Amino acid sequence: MGLVFIYGVAAILLAPTSVHLLPRFVVESLLQSAFGYFFLLVGIPCGIYVIGWRASDLFVWTRAPGALTVDDQGLRDGTTRLAWRDVHTLVEQHQEQRVVLHHRDGTYRLRLGLWSDADALHHAVLGHVVPRLLEGVGRQVAAGEPVRFGPLTLSDAGLTHKGQLMRWEDIESIRLQDELDQGAATRELIIVAQGKPRKIDEAKVISAPVLLAYLSARLPG
């Protein structure tokens, strides 16, 4: 898409020099349209932005090993081996189709889009990681220790966000909702307490699937 933007602008700029990258009628139609001059103005910057935004995916894809293996003990990606027992937090990056696993020896960024059946891979990874982390969260809350999930803090009394406590009896619902903001797909965690909804970017919530699993078991219904 980025190359299309740049190619289109180049076709317009070169048309007066008799270098026709696109048929003349296409260039004329584009300039006569309502967005033609806007496209001429921002086409190249937008093209560079789109290429830079996704170029890292192409680079990683060219260097990725041929297979990724997931089993009950962990995952293996070429020479990289990650044990589930070593994972202490995870971050869901919906926009980048990526799950970031923080473990004892560093960080592993799992790019779901590089592999076939990304949904099944995502489900398998969460199925191994979330129950392990959920056990630890349950023990901490039972012991009276608060557990941080990025901007949210979980305790036996409820959830705290921006210094305000939402008690369990006041929380009406909690869900994930996909959003489209300026062409970028994001996912929001929406918590409704006392009729007031709060929207939090899922990527900012540390171990969001673990928090949701805990809340699903804790909240009525």
GIMOLIN-V25479 format. One line per field, one symbol per residue. burial: + if it has 24 or more other C-alpha atoms within 12 Angstrom, else -. A space follows every 10 residues. Layout:
BEGIN
burial: ???
END
This chain:
BEGIN
burial: ----++++++ +++------- ------+--- --------++ --++-++--- ------+--- -------+-+ ---++-+--- -+++++++++ ++++++++++ ++-----+++ +++++----- ++--++-+++ ++++-+++-- +-----++++ ++++++-+++ +----+-+-- +-++++---- -----+++++ +-+----+++ ++++++++++ +++++--+-- -
END
